[in-house]
């Protein structure tokens, strides 16, 4: 990964750039990095705060041999890779909150947004979008964030060198992706479950006006959250905001 590396000082969104490059035929492993994003995209149509110089904004083009409904497996793969990169860079052990938030001490330090282009039965390409708060200070977070946020600097007290972190992250991503293409989703799911903060615990999932509550029973092969209902049935949840109770 990263043999073709596109770096820009400013862009709307590295995900949108990578998407266009992939549409024009960019090879698997193409990486887009930006110093600053003017319209960083978050999950569920939200904004991703992307000030200059302090964080990592990165998007990777992948072309996996997968049916479209299994493409979410790559989000879980990237969450594991980001968790490992944070661990090797800082010694801290992040936890993953379903589906794709990385937390340190209960605060969000990184988020993932994958976008896909699919024909009917095969994935054309997937863009792995990764935002990691590296050196952001308290006063740089907007006051109206939905959930508390942090950065590696705030958690460790020392600044992280962005290039070094990016190299680390791409190495972990490549390792996970190779393992995934050889051994499938099983090992990724096991690692993801180990990093997950909610396994076996009671969670509340808000899906617009609906809320479901119950023990978190893992993730399905398409990334759906599995929840055990009072009658023992397993409910599959594809999208929502999770709180561990
Ligand atoms: C989320 O937690 O809501 C997902 C945030 C994803 C942010 C990254 S930053 C790099 C890439 N480009 C974007 O516009 N978004 C992702």
Boltz pocket constraint, residues with backbone or C-beta under 6 A from the ligand:
constraints:
  - pocket:
      binder: B
      contacts: [[A, 12], [A, 13], [A, 14], [A, 15], [A, 16], [A, 37], [A, 39], [A, 40], [A, 41], [A, 42], [A, 43], [A, 44], [A, 46], [A, 47], [A, 48], [A, 56], [A, 57], [A, 58], [A, 59], [A, 100], [A, 101], [A, 110], [A, 111], [A, 112], [A, 113], [A, 129], [A, 130], [A, 131], [A, 132]]
      max_distance: 6.0
